């Protein structure tokens, strides 16, 4: 028999399992057959009741506000509140409009460490303002992508590592004589035409990387810590937009004489759509899937494209000015062309001030201009570093 404190902990683990997304079931917390308000049912049916509500409001979260446990009887009672933003206008038998909250009272009978019986006393639905629906307490610093290394530190490491890994590929090609017929200049031309040695170039490249990393550290001191916890809310917003667009399309098709009901029924049985809607109402699940695709895929891809456009525009006009103005060329850009026959890792052999203004400036304009997240900027910096090596690979 579990103690009162362990019974409370066991129940809180059950609540955490309900709040987990994606919802993975309750077999670790409930018996294979449970009783809900005197109605006995298989656990799968009980999970289906929960998963249907969760699919209709994916941001639904339960918070325990009062908890009482009886160790001797292995019984537990609690007052629990949930908040959510349903995708549709009907939720749990109620007509809703926007974010809602509900306070419920639950009572449980445990047997052998798992829930056997549930008594549920539903509460009243209350519409809440969107600002109140966003629980700021739920926001927390984003956990690191790699344990032990902060994302901020990783963002400083990635461009340097990508630079030398890409350069290593080209150096391997040269060392083993691979693809030499595709080179624009031969190794002999490199020795004859370059006015700077590889050792001097290495010192220059390392200096540029030290300066760029130092500036990154300085900028990071003034940067805010990225928070997580708002993603579900953002996805719900996009799901509502997808829903609105879907309704517009269905209205248009209906007005054009298309049998919309037959079309939807056919699509719901297709091999492509069925896996997406197997555990939820088709409309809600497809809308949620589309919202996640937009939020995590399409928006990030568009940001990356816009960032590349901004960075390339910045570099083009600065580079053009350096070749058009003799003073700029002599004072800043001539150093880069000491490598008449370039090689991959020498692609960032620049005058230090030029490097900060040209390369770092392009990065800052691109990231700030698109509102990239820190992790998106890592992808962008890795691509930029690899591109700089490839552009000068010979």
C-alpha contacts under 8 A as a table, 3 or more apart, distances in Angstrom:
res1	aa1	res2	aa2	distance
1	X	71	X	7.96
1	X	74	X	7.74
1	X	112	X	6.90
1	X	113	X	7.19
2	X	6	X	5.84
2	X	7	X	5.73
2	X	71	X	6.99
2	X	74	X	7.71
2	X	113	X	6.80
3	X	6	X	5.12
3	X	7	X	5.86
3	X	71	X	5.56
4	X	7	X	4.96
4	X	8	X	6.26
4	X	69	X	5.75
4	X	70	X	6.27
4	X	71	X	4.68
5	X	8	X	5.14
5	X	9	X	6.30
5	X	69	X	7.97
6	X	9	X	4.85
6	X	10	X	5.97
7	X	10	X	4.98
7	X	11	X	6.21
7	X	69	X	6.96
7	X	71	X	7.42
7	X	74	X	7.72
7	X	76	X	7.97
7	X	113	X	7.93
8	X	11	X	5.10
8	X	12	X	6.19
8	X	67	X	7.62
8	X	68	X	7.97
8	X	69	X	6.60
8	X	76	X	7.89
9	X	12	X	5.08
9	X	13	X	6.22
10	X	13	X	5.18
10	X	14	X	6.46
10	X	29	X	7.89
10	X	113	X	7.88
11	X	14	X	4.90
11	X	15	X	6.39
12	X	15	X	4.98
12	X	16	X	6.15
13	X	16	X	4.96
13	X	17	X	6.25
14	X	17	X	5.08
14	X	18	X	6.47
14	X	26	X	7.42
14	X	29	X	5.90
15	X	18	X	5.07
15	X	19	X	6.30
15	X	62	X	6.99
16	X	19	X	5.02
16	X	20	X	6.15
17	X	20	X	5.12
17	X	23	X	7.29
17	X	24	X	7.46
17	X	25	X	7.45
17	X	26	X	6.91
18	X	23	X	6.56
18	X	25	X	7.76
18	X	26	X	7.68
18	X	62	X	7.78
19	X	23	X	7.31
19	X	60	X	7.52
19	X	61	X	5.58
19	X	62	X	6.56
20	X	23	X	5.39
20	X	24	X	7.35
21	X	24	X	7.56
23	X	51	X	7.07
25	X	47	X	6.37
26	X	29	X	5.34
26	X	30	X	6.00
26	X	43	X	7.93
26	X	47	X	7.10
27	X	30	X	5.49
27	X	31	X	6.84
27	X	32	X	7.08
27	X	43	X	7.56
28	X	114	X	7.70
29	X	113	X	7.86
29	X	114	X	5.17
29	X	115	X	6.32
30	X	33	X	7.95
30	X	34	X	7.23
30	X	43	X	7.39
30	X	114	X	4.83
30	X	115	X	4.52
30	X	116	X	6.31
31	X	34	X	6.08
31	X	43	X	6.90
31	X	114	X	6.04
31	X	115	X	6.16
31	X	116	X	5.74
32	X	42	X	6.02
32	X	43	X	5.02
32	X	44	X	7.93
33	X	40	X	6.96
33	X	41	X	5.75
33	X	42	X	4.46
33	X	43	X	5.23
33	X	116	X	7.27
34	X	40	X	5.73
34	X	41	X	5.64
34	X	42	X	6.25
34	X	43	X	6.03
34	X	46	X	7.66
34	X	115	X	7.47
34	X	116	X	5.07
34	X	117	X	5.63
34	X	118	X	7.55
35	X	38	X	5.69
35	X	39	X	5.21
35	X	40	X	4.15
35	X	41	X	6.14
35	X	116	X	6.48
35	X	117	X	4.62
35	X	118	X	5.98
36	X	39	X	5.09
36	X	40	X	6.33
36	X	41	X	7.62
36	X	117	X	6.13
36	X	118	X	4.83
36	X	119	X	5.91
36	X	120	X	7.28
37	X	117	X	7.93
37	X	118	X	6.29
37	X	119	X	4.89
37	X	120	X	6.42
38	X	119	X	7.82
41	X	45	X	6.33
41	X	46	X	6.90
42	X	45	X	5.42
42	X	46	X	6.71
43	X	46	X	5.05
43	X	47	X	6.14
44	X	47	X	5.03
44	X	48	X	6.08
45	X	48	X	4.93
45	X	49	X	6.45
46	X	49	X	5.24
46	X	50	X	6.65
47	X	50	X	5.13
47	X	51	X	5.97
48	X	51	X	5.03
48	X	52	X	5.92
48	X	279	X	7.93
49	X	52	X	5.44
49	X	53	X	6.66
50	X	53	X	5.32
50	X	54	X	6.20
51	X	54	X	4.85
51	X	55	X	5.93
51	X	279	X	7.41
51	X	280	X	7.45
52	X	55	X	5.21
52	X	56	X	6.24
52	X	279	X	7.38
52	X	280	X	5.72
52	X	281	X	7.53
53	X	56	X	5.07
53	X	57	X	6.21
53	X	91	X	7.46
53	X	92	X	6.89
54	X	57	X	5.00
54	X	58	X	4.94
54	X	59	X	7.51
54	X	60	X	6.31
55	X	58	X	5.25
55	X	280	X	5.91
55	X	281	X	7.73
55	X	284	X	6.86
55	X	285	X	6.57
56	X	86	X	5.71
56	X	87	X	5.79
56	X	88	X	7.17
56	X	91	X	7.12
56	X	280	X	7.74
56	X	281	X	7.79
56	X	284	X	6.10
56	X	285	X	7.87
57	X	60	X	5.63
57	X	84	X	6.04
57	X	85	X	5.71
57	X	86	X	4.25
57	X	87	X	5.87
58	X	84	X	7.62
58	X	85	X	7.88
58	X	86	X	7.66
58	X	232	X	7.23
58	X	236	X	7.52
59	X	83	X	7.92
59	X	84	X	5.47
59	X	85	X	6.64
59	X	232	X	5.44
59	X	233	X	6.51
59	X	236	X	7.34
60	X	82	X	6.42
60	X	83	X	5.61
60	X	84	X	4.32
60	X	85	X	7.18
61	X	82	X	5.32
61	X	83	X	5.87
61	X	84	X	6.78
62	X	80	X	6.57
62	X	81	X	5.62
62	X	82	X	4.37
62	X	83	X	7.10
63	X	80	X	5.65
63	X	81	X	5.33
63	X	82	X	6.23
64	X	67	X	7.06
64	X	78	X	6.95
64	X	79	X	6.12
64	X	80	X	4.41
64	X	81	X	6.42
65	X	78	X	7.48
65	X	79	X	5.67
65	X	80	X	5.69
65	X	81	X	7.17
66	X	78	X	5.29
66	X	79	X	4.96
66	X	80	X	7.07
67	X	76	X	7.41
67	X	77	X	5.97
67	X	78	X	4.35
67	X	79	X	6.60
68	X	76	X	5.77
68	X	77	X	5.31
68	X	78	X	6.19
69	X	74	X	7.38
69	X	75	X	5.97
69	X	76	X	4.32
69	X	77	X	6.42
70	X	73	X	5.67
70	X	74	X	5.61
70	X	75	X	5.20
70	X	76	X	6.10
71	X	74	X	5.00
71	X	75	X	6.98
72	X	75	X	7.98
74	X	109	X	6.17
74	X	110	X	5.34
74	X	111	X	7.17
75	X	107	X	7.37
75	X	108	X	5.63
75	X	109	X	4.68
75	X	110	X	6.04
76	X	107	X	5.69
76	X	108	X	5.15
76	X	109	X	6.65
76	X	110	X	7.92
77	X	105	X	7.44
77	X	106	X	5.70
77	X	107	X	4.27
77	X	108	X	6.29
78	X	105	X	5.88
78	X	106	X	5.43
78	X	107	X	6.50
79	X	103	X	7.02
79	X	104	X	5.90
79	X	105	X	4.67
79	X	106	X	6.46
80	X	103	X	5.81
80	X	104	X	5.36
80	X	105	X	6.21
80	X	106	X	7.35
81	X	101	X	7.02
81	X	102	X	5.59
81	X	103	X	4.33
81	X	104	X	6.06
82	X	101	X	5.62
82	X	102	X	5.60
82	X	103	X	6.70
83	X	99	X	7.27
83	X	100	X	5.77
83	X	101	X	4.27
83	X	102	X	6.68
83	X	133	X	7.00
84	X	99	X	5.63
84	X	100	X	5.72
84	X	101	X	6.55
84	X	133	X	7.43
85	X	98	X	5.77
85	X	99	X	4.19
85	X	100	X	6.28
85	X	236	X	7.12
86	X	89	X	7.13
86	X	90	X	7.76
86	X	91	X	6.51
86	X	96	X	7.67
86	X	98	X	6.86
86	X	99	X	6.90
87	X	236	X	7.05
87	X	239	X	6.95
87	X	240	X	6.17
87	X	243	X	7.97
87	X	284	X	6.65
88	X	91	X	7.06
88	X	96	X	7.88
88	X	284	X	7.63
89	X	95	X	5.69
89	X	96	X	5.05
89	X	97	X	5.90
90	X	93	X	6.35
90	X	94	X	5.47
90	X	95	X	4.56
90	X	96	X	5.69
91	X	94	X	5.20
91	X	95	X	6.43
91	X	96	X	6.61
94	X	125	X	7.92
96	X	100	X	7.49
96	X	127	X	7.66
97	X	100	X	7.97
97	X	127	X	7.41
98	X	127	X	7.12
98	X	128	X	7.78
98	X	130	X	7.78
99	X	127	X	5.99
99	X	128	X	5.63
99	X	129	X	6.81
99	X	130	X	6.37
99	X	133	X	6.37
100	X	125	X	6.39
100	X	126	X	5.42
100	X	127	X	4.39
100	X	128	X	5.41
100	X	133	X	7.76
101	X	125	X	5.82
101	X	126	X	5.30
101	X	127	X	6.51
101	X	128	X	6.88
102	X	123	X	5.89
102	X	124	X	5.79
102	X	125	X	4.88
102	X	126	X	6.23
103	X	122	X	7.49
103	X	123	X	5.32
103	X	124	X	6.96
103	X	125	X	7.89
104	X	120	X	7.59
104	X	121	X	5.99
104	X	122	X	4.99
104	X	123	X	4.88
105	X	120	X	6.33
105	X	121	X	5.15
105	X	122	X	6.70
105	X	123	X	7.57
106	X	118	X	7.15
106	X	119	X	5.81
106	X	120	X	4.90
106	X	121	X	6.20
107	X	118	X	5.83
107	X	119	X	5.00
107	X	120	X	6.63
108	X	115	X	6.58
108	X	116	X	7.49
108	X	117	X	5.63
108	X	118	X	4.74
108	X	119	X	6.37
109	X	115	X	5.96
109	X	116	X	5.75
109	X	117	X	5.00
109	X	118	X	6.63
110	X	113	X	6.07
110	X	114	X	5.32
110	X	115	X	4.43
110	X	116	X	5.49
110	X	117	X	7.07
111	X	114	X	5.47
111	X	115	X	6.24
111	X	116	X	5.98
115	X	118	X	7.51
128	X	132	X	6.45
128	X	133	X	6.45
129	X	132	X	5.27
129	X	133	X	6.19
130	X	133	X	4.84
130	X	134	X	6.43
131	X	134	X	5.46
132	X	135	X	6.55
134	X	230	X	7.73
134	X	233	X	7.49
135	X	138	X	5.53
135	X	139	X	7.46
136	X	139	X	5.40
137	X	140	X	7.70
138	X	229	X	5.95
139	X	227	X	6.07
139	X	228	X	5.55
139	X	229	X	4.67
139	X	230	X	6.80
140	X	227	X	5.27
140	X	228	X	5.53
140	X	229	X	6.53
141	X	225	X	6.58
141	X	226	X	5.93
141	X	227	X	4.37
141	X	228	X	5.97
142	X	226	X	6.02
142	X	227	X	5.16
142	X	228	X	5.09
144	X	147	X	5.99
144	X	148	X	7.53
144	X	149	X	6.51
144	X	150	X	5.17
144	X	151	X	5.38
145	X	149	X	7.72
145	X	150	X	7.44
145	X	151	X	6.29
146	X	149	X	5.69
146	X	150	X	7.33
146	X	151	X	7.71
147	X	150	X	7.72
149	X	153	X	6.42
149	X	154	X	6.48
150	X	153	X	5.25
150	X	154	X	6.18
151	X	154	X	4.85
151	X	155	X	6.04
151	X	374	X	7.37
151	X	375	X	7.36
152	X	155	X	5.15
152	X	156	X	6.78
152	X	220	X	7.35
152	X	374	X	7.45
153	X	156	X	5.29
153	X	157	X	6.44
154	X	157	X	4.99
154	X	158	X	5.98
155	X	158	X	5.53
155	X	159	X	7.39
155	X	374	X	7.43
155	X	375	X	7.68
155	X	377	X	7.69
155	X	378	X	5.46
156	X	159	X	6.63
156	X	160	X	7.44
156	X	213	X	6.12
156	X	216	X	6.79
156	X	217	X	7.85
157	X	160	X	5.56
157	X	161	X	6.17
158	X	161	X	5.21
158	X	162	X	5.87
158	X	378	X	6.83
158	X	381	X	7.45
158	X	382	X	6.21
159	X	162	X	5.10
159	X	163	X	5.98
159	X	378	X	7.81
159	X	381	X	5.67
159	X	382	X	5.12
159	X	384	X	7.98
159	X	385	X	5.69
160	X	163	X	5.15
160	X	164	X	6.50
160	X	209	X	7.12
160	X	385	X	7.69
161	X	164	X	5.40
161	X	165	X	6.04
162	X	165	X	5.14
162	X	166	X	5.98
162	X	382	X	5.82
162	X	385	X	6.20
162	X	386	X	6.20
163	X	166	X	5.43
163	X	167	X	6.14
163	X	345	X	6.93
163	X	382	X	7.86
163	X	385	X	5.23
163	X	386	X	5.82
163	X	389	X	6.68
164	X	167	X	4.88
164	X	168	X	5.94
164	X	345	X	6.81
165	X	168	X	5.01
165	X	169	X	6.63
166	X	169	X	5.31
166	X	170	X	6.88
166	X	344	X	7.82
166	X	386	X	5.88
166	X	389	X	6.55
166	X	390	X	7.73
167	X	170	X	5.27
167	X	171	X	6.13
167	X	344	X	5.29
167	X	345	X	5.14
167	X	389	X	6.19
168	X	171	X	4.97
168	X	172	X	5.99
169	X	172	X	5.12
169	X	173	X	6.40
170	X	173	X	4.99
170	X	174	X	6.35
170	X	344	X	6.61
170	X	393	X	6.61
171	X	174	X	5.08
171	X	175	X	6.01
171	X	344	X	7.92
172	X	175	X	5.05
172	X	176	X	6.16
172	X	178	X	7.94
173	X	176	X	5.57
173	X	177	X	5.79
173	X	178	X	4.63
173	X	179	X	6.76
173	X	180	X	7.78
174	X	177	X	4.96
174	X	178	X	6.19
174	X	180	X	7.19
175	X	178	X	7.77
177	X	180	X	5.89
179	X	182	X	5.71
179	X	183	X	7.42
180	X	183	X	5.39
183	X	186	X	6.66
183	X	394	X	5.60
184	X	394	X	5.92
185	X	189	X	6.13
185	X	190	X	7.14
185	X	341	X	6.56
185	X	394	X	6.63
186	X	189	X	5.26
186	X	190	X	6.57
187	X	190	X	5.02
187	X	191	X	6.53
188	X	191	X	5.27
188	X	192	X	6.28
189	X	192	X	4.99
189	X	193	X	5.72
189	X	194	X	7.90
189	X	341	X	7.03
190	X	193	X	5.56
190	X	194	X	5.64
190	X	340	X	7.52
190	X	341	X	5.14
190	X	342	X	7.66
191	X	194	X	6.10
193	X	339	X	7.92
193	X	340	X	6.17
193	X	341	X	6.83
194	X	197	X	7.30
194	X	338	X	5.92
194	X	339	X	4.99
194	X	340	X	5.23
194	X	341	X	6.14
195	X	338	X	5.29
195	X	339	X	6.66
195	X	340	X	7.73
196	X	200	X	6.27
196	X	201	X	6.50
196	X	338	X	5.98
196	X	339	X	6.61
197	X	200	X	5.25
197	X	201	X	6.12
198	X	201	X	4.90
198	X	202	X	5.99
199	X	202	X	5.04
199	X	203	X	6.42
200	X	203	X	5.18
200	X	204	X	6.31
201	X	204	X	5.02
201	X	205	X	6.12
201	X	346	X	6.53
201	X	349	X	6.36
202	X	205	X	5.11
202	X	206	X	6.12
202	X	346	X	7.42
203	X	206	X	5.23
203	X	207	X	6.12
204	X	207	X	5.09
204	X	208	X	6.30
204	X	349	X	5.77
204	X	350	X	7.26
205	X	208	X	5.14
205	X	209	X	6.28
205	X	345	X	7.80
205	X	346	X	6.67
205	X	348	X	6.04
205	X	349	X	5.02
205	X	350	X	7.48
206	X	209	X	5.06
206	X	210	X	6.10
207	X	210	X	5.11
207	X	211	X	6.20
207	X	352	X	7.59
208	X	211	X	5.15
208	X	212	X	6.09
208	X	348	X	7.36
208	X	349	X	7.41
208	X	350	X	7.31
208	X	352	X	5.83
208	X	355	X	6.91
209	X	212	X	5.06
209	X	213	X	5.97
210	X	213	X	5.17
210	X	214	X	6.00
211	X	214	X	5.02
211	X	215	X	6.15
211	X	352	X	7.62
211	X	356	X	7.82
212	X	215	X	5.16
212	X	216	X	6.17
212	X	356	X	6.81
212	X	360	X	7.04
213	X	216	X	4.89
213	X	217	X	6.23
214	X	217	X	5.07
214	X	218	X	6.28
215	X	218	X	4.99
215	X	219	X	6.14
216	X	219	X	5.13
216	X	220	X	6.00
217	X	220	X	5.00
217	X	221	X	6.47
218	X	221	X	5.45
218	X	222	X	7.32
219	X	222	X	5.62
219	X	223	X	6.46
220	X	223	X	4.92
226	X	374	X	7.70
228	X	231	X	6.94
229	X	232	X	7.15
230	X	233	X	5.34
230	X	234	X	6.33
231	X	234	X	5.07
231	X	235	X	6.11
232	X	235	X	5.09
232	X	236	X	6.18
233	X	236	X	5.14
233	X	237	X	6.42
234	X	237	X	5.10
234	X	238	X	6.40
234	X	295	X	7.89
235	X	238	X	5.04
235	X	239	X	6.00
235	X	288	X	7.44
235	X	291	X	5.74
235	X	292	X	6.19
235	X	295	X	6.60
236	X	239	X	4.88
236	X	240	X	6.20
236	X	288	X	7.51
236	X	291	X	7.52
237	X	240	X	5.23
237	X	241	X	6.45
238	X	241	X	4.96
238	X	242	X	6.15
238	X	291	X	5.18
238	X	294	X	7.80
238	X	295	X	7.48
239	X	242	X	4.97
239	X	243	X	6.06
239	X	287	X	5.41
239	X	288	X	5.44
239	X	290	X	7.26
239	X	291	X	4.90
240	X	243	X	4.90
240	X	244	X	6.19
240	X	287	X	7.89
241	X	244	X	5.04
241	X	245	X	6.24
242	X	245	X	5.13
242	X	246	X	6.01
242	X	287	X	6.02
242	X	290	X	7.31
242	X	291	X	6.83
243	X	246	X	4.99
243	X	247	X	6.18
243	X	287	X	6.30
244	X	247	X	5.18
244	X	248	X	6.35
245	X	248	X	5.05
245	X	249	X	6.27
246	X	249	X	5.07
246	X	250	X	6.16
247	X	250	X	5.09
247	X	251	X	6.04
248	X	251	X	5.12
248	X	252	X	6.18
249	X	252	X	5.06
249	X	253	X	6.14
250	X	253	X	5.04
250	X	254	X	6.02
250	X	260	X	6.74
251	X	254	X	5.14
251	X	255	X	6.16
252	X	255	X	5.17
252	X	256	X	6.23
253	X	256	X	4.96
253	X	257	X	6.52
253	X	258	X	5.35
253	X	259	X	7.92
253	X	260	X	6.94
254	X	257	X	5.28
254	X	258	X	5.18
254	X	259	X	6.60
254	X	260	X	6.20
255	X	258	X	7.40
259	X	262	X	5.59
259	X	263	X	6.32
260	X	263	X	4.99
260	X	264	X	6.10
261	X	264	X	5.22
261	X	265	X	6.14
262	X	265	X	5.10
262	X	266	X	6.13
263	X	266	X	5.17
263	X	267	X	6.23
264	X	267	X	5.14
264	X	268	X	6.08
265	X	268	X	5.20
265	X	269	X	6.57
266	X	269	X	5.41
266	X	270	X	6.56
267	X	270	X	5.16
267	X	273	X	6.60
268	X	273	X	5.79
268	X	274	X	5.87
268	X	277	X	7.62
268	X	282	X	6.78
269	X	273	X	6.96
269	X	274	X	5.82
270	X	273	X	5.50
270	X	274	X	5.90
271	X	274	X	5.56
271	X	275	X	7.26
272	X	275	X	6.76
272	X	276	X	7.76
273	X	276	X	5.39
273	X	277	X	6.56
274	X	277	X	5.30
274	X	278	X	5.78
275	X	278	X	5.37
276	X	279	X	7.74
276	X	282	X	7.78
276	X	285	X	6.60
276	X	286	X	6.57
276	X	289	X	7.60
277	X	280	X	5.31
277	X	281	X	6.35
277	X	282	X	4.88
277	X	285	X	5.62
277	X	286	X	6.77
278	X	282	X	7.87
280	X	284	X	7.09
280	X	285	X	5.86
281	X	284	X	5.64
281	X	285	X	6.16
282	X	285	X	5.33
282	X	286	X	6.01
283	X	286	X	5.50
283	X	287	X	6.17
284	X	287	X	5.18
284	X	288	X	6.13
285	X	288	X	5.07
285	X	289	X	6.08
286	X	289	X	4.98
286	X	290	X	6.06
287	X	290	X	5.13
287	X	291	X	6.07
288	X	291	X	5.00
288	X	292	X	6.24
289	X	292	X	5.26
289	X	293	X	6.26
290	X	293	X	5.03
290	X	294	X	6.19
291	X	294	X	5.12
291	X	295	X	5.98
292	X	295	X	4.98
292	X	296	X	5.76
292	X	297	X	7.57
293	X	296	X	5.59
293	X	297	X	5.19
293	X	298	X	6.49
294	X	297	X	5.43
294	X	298	X	4.66
294	X	299	X	5.93
295	X	298	X	6.43
295	X	299	X	5.70
295	X	300	X	7.47
296	X	299	X	6.57
296	X	300	X	6.31
297	X	300	X	5.47
297	X	301	X	6.11
298	X	301	X	5.10
298	X	302	X	6.14
299	X	302	X	5.12
299	X	303	X	6.15
300	X	303	X	5.04
300	X	304	X	6.22
300	X	376	X	7.18
301	X	304	X	5.09
301	X	305	X	6.22
302	X	305	X	5.03
302	X	306	X	6.07
303	X	306	X	5.12
303	X	307	X	5.96
303	X	370	X	5.74
303	X	371	X	7.77
303	X	372	X	6.72
304	X	307	X	5.00
304	X	308	X	6.18
304	X	376	X	7.63
304	X	380	X	6.72
305	X	308	X	5.19
305	X	309	X	6.28
306	X	309	X	5.01
306	X	310	X	6.16
306	X	366	X	7.55
306	X	370	X	6.72
307	X	310	X	5.12
307	X	311	X	6.02
307	X	366	X	4.42
307	X	367	X	6.43
307	X	369	X	7.33
307	X	370	X	6.20
307	X	380	X	7.86
308	X	311	X	5.18
308	X	312	X	5.92
308	X	366	X	6.98
309	X	312	X	5.27
309	X	313	X	6.09
310	X	313	X	5.18
310	X	314	X	6.19
310	X	362	X	7.42
310	X	365	X	6.90
310	X	366	X	5.37
310	X	369	X	7.75
311	X	314	X	5.11
311	X	315	X	6.18
311	X	362	X	4.62
311	X	363	X	6.34
311	X	365	X	6.77
311	X	366	X	5.39
312	X	315	X	5.13
312	X	316	X	5.93
312	X	362	X	7.53
313	X	316	X	5.12
313	X	317	X	6.39
314	X	317	X	5.69
314	X	318	X	6.28
314	X	358	X	7.72
314	X	361	X	7.95
314	X	362	X	5.71
314	X	365	X	7.99
315	X	318	X	5.25
315	X	319	X	5.74
315	X	358	X	6.21
315	X	359	X	7.46
315	X	362	X	6.45
316	X	319	X	5.19
316	X	320	X	5.93
317	X	320	X	4.99
317	X	321	X	6.07
318	X	321	X	5.12
318	X	322	X	6.29
318	X	358	X	6.89
319	X	322	X	5.12
319	X	323	X	6.45
320	X	323	X	5.22
320	X	324	X	6.07
321	X	324	X	4.94
321	X	325	X	5.85
321	X	328	X	7.59
322	X	325	X	5.46
322	X	326	X	7.30
322	X	328	X	5.09
322	X	329	X	4.88
322	X	332	X	7.78
322	X	333	X	6.35
323	X	326	X	6.96
323	X	328	X	7.60
323	X	329	X	5.78
323	X	333	X	7.86
324	X	329	X	7.74
325	X	328	X	5.42
325	X	329	X	6.19
326	X	329	X	5.02
326	X	330	X	6.00
327	X	330	X	5.17
327	X	331	X	5.94
328	X	331	X	5.29
328	X	332	X	5.64
328	X	333	X	6.71
329	X	332	X	5.53
329	X	333	X	4.62
329	X	334	X	5.45
330	X	333	X	6.35
330	X	334	X	5.34
331	X	334	X	6.97
332	X	335	X	6.59
332	X	350	X	7.86
332	X	351	X	5.65
332	X	353	X	7.49
332	X	354	X	5.88
333	X	336	X	5.59
333	X	337	X	7.09
333	X	350	X	7.10
333	X	351	X	6.80
333	X	354	X	7.14
334	X	337	X	5.24
334	X	338	X	6.64
335	X	338	X	5.34
335	X	349	X	7.57
335	X	350	X	6.00
335	X	351	X	5.96
336	X	339	X	6.33
336	X	348	X	7.83
336	X	349	X	5.65
336	X	350	X	4.87
336	X	351	X	6.98
337	X	340	X	5.45
339	X	342	X	5.19
339	X	346	X	7.74
341	X	394	X	7.07
342	X	346	X	6.54
342	X	347	X	7.06
342	X	392	X	5.45
342	X	393	X	6.72
342	X	394	X	5.79
343	X	346	X	5.50
343	X	347	X	6.82
343	X	389	X	7.74
343	X	392	X	5.41
343	X	393	X	4.90
343	X	394	X	5.56
344	X	347	X	5.64
344	X	388	X	7.59
344	X	389	X	4.29
344	X	390	X	6.19
344	X	391	X	7.44
344	X	392	X	4.86
344	X	393	X	4.14
344	X	394	X	7.11
345	X	348	X	7.06
345	X	389	X	5.70
345	X	392	X	7.76
345	X	393	X	7.93
346	X	349	X	5.07
346	X	389	X	7.52
346	X	392	X	7.28
347	X	388	X	5.69
347	X	389	X	5.55
347	X	391	X	7.42
347	X	392	X	5.32
348	X	355	X	7.56
348	X	388	X	7.15
350	X	354	X	6.52
350	X	355	X	5.71
351	X	354	X	5.24
351	X	355	X	6.11
352	X	355	X	5.04
352	X	356	X	6.35
353	X	356	X	5.27
353	X	357	X	6.23
354	X	357	X	5.14
354	X	358	X	5.64
354	X	359	X	7.88
355	X	358	X	5.16
355	X	359	X	5.31
355	X	360	X	6.71
356	X	359	X	5.86
356	X	360	X	4.88
356	X	361	X	6.38
357	X	360	X	5.89
357	X	361	X	4.90
357	X	362	X	7.73
358	X	361	X	5.25
358	X	362	X	6.00
359	X	362	X	5.20
359	X	363	X	6.33
360	X	363	X	5.03
360	X	364	X	6.16
361	X	364	X	5.19
361	X	365	X	6.10
362	X	365	X	5.22
362	X	366	X	6.08
363	X	366	X	5.16
363	X	367	X	6.08
363	X	381	X	7.60
364	X	367	X	5.27
364	X	368	X	5.84
364	X	369	X	7.91
365	X	368	X	5.43
365	X	369	X	5.49
366	X	369	X	5.15
366	X	370	X	6.17
367	X	370	X	5.48
367	X	371	X	5.91
367	X	372	X	5.34
367	X	377	X	6.50
368	X	371	X	5.14
368	X	372	X	6.85
372	X	375	X	7.93
372	X	376	X	5.71
372	X	377	X	5.99
373	X	376	X	5.13
373	X	377	X	6.19
374	X	377	X	5.07
374	X	378	X	6.41
375	X	378	X	5.01
375	X	379	X	6.70
376	X	379	X	5.26
376	X	380	X	6.37
377	X	380	X	4.86
377	X	381	X	5.98
378	X	381	X	5.15
378	X	382	X	6.06
379	X	382	X	5.19
379	X	383	X	6.16
380	X	383	X	5.15
380	X	384	X	6.10
381	X	384	X	4.97
381	X	385	X	6.04
382	X	385	X	5.18
382	X	386	X	6.19
383	X	386	X	5.19
383	X	387	X	6.00
384	X	387	X	5.01
384	X	388	X	6.13
385	X	388	X	5.21
385	X	389	X	6.54
386	X	389	X	5.29
386	X	390	X	6.16
387	X	390	X	4.90
387	X	391	X	5.89
388	X	391	X	5.23
388	X	392	X	6.50
389	X	392	X	5.33
389	X	393	X	5.88
390	X	393	X	4.89
391	X	394	X	7.75
